[in-house]
Amino acid sequence: MTTTAKLLQFARQWKSTAKEMLGHTIVLAQFFSLLHLTENYICSPTLVYGPSMLPTLNFTGDVLLVEKMSTLLGKVAPGDVVLVRSPENPRKTITKRVIGLEGDTVTFLVDPARSDRSHSLVVPKGHVWIQGDNLYASHDSRHVGPIPYGLLLGKVFYRVWPPRDFGPLGQ
Amino acid sequence: MNRERNRFREREREMGMERLRELTPIVKEALQNTARVANFFCLLHFTGAYMCTVAKLVGPSMLPTFNDGNLVLTERITTRSEKVGSGDVVLVRAPDDPRKVVAKRVKGVEGDVVSYLLDPKKTDELNTVVVPKGHIWIEGDNAHNSHDSRQFGPVPYALLHSRVFFVVWPPADFRSVGNKVLRF
């Protein structure tokens, strides 16, 4: 048999398998599409850790449910715990509480561990002021300045891990 | 009398069921077509979010490089892999209005020293700034009519949306976009 005939025979044998593989790939692509859409526009789980939100969040790590619709629609209010992309390191995501929106006046202690000096400023247009609940161990707007609203990723509304802390976050 | 009424109601129910059976294949086809359209838009969105999409430029801030109404191709691969450099034209989410996406040129990345005229119409005073870590400095090519980093300061890298690499409309402007500012 010539090479072409052999190739054609080979192709014919694998035709049904190729069709099946294509079908599976399409289903997989659809699944990942749906997952991407849900994670980016509706709700997604995130693991957060660190001391900056004690006592609200644990030091060793919590799994939180973050919903994206509020930030996309502009419905973020002071007191919300939000997920923010760090302005200093675009690959890092930080969790803090919103203290003030654009136009609000925020007052904060410049260095709570050492002095009682406080500073006031107005949050500029298009920005928010975020602070960690643990003022002594939090690197937030007091150091970095007001954060552009476009960096907000989502609002935390529920905690799913650890099981003893299951439920909505406290105030 | 009752038997007649019952038979009438039975016939009504049968006719109702018949109409439902006639509609079922139409409903099925409608659902299938909706699924196909949804699939198509999903794919379009996915491609736009991770690879390449079209954008329309508005405003005079990038003259003479771009004109109001230019359609450009933008890609998100360089922005996601943090390979944006000085001279690239990028789409950025405006720090003072999170709903607006603006097109500007990157003049400096983190660590660069940037000098700019404080007020080009009045004085020749220069202001020098070091771009902080995790930020970029953007300026429009039309220095006299551009609201950019000279007004709102360095922009966090995470606000970068995509990089412009080709102009597709109007046909007279069909060309690839490079790092050099066009000078006439």
Interface residues (C-beta under 8 A of the other chain):
Chain A: Q30 S33 L34 H36 L37 N40 G74 R85 S86 P87 E88 N89 P90 P124 K125 G126 H127 P148 Y149 G150 L151 L152
Chain B: N39 C42 L43 H45 F46 A49 E82 R93 A94 P95 D96 D97 P98 P132 K133 G134 H135 V155 P156 Y157 A158 L159 L160
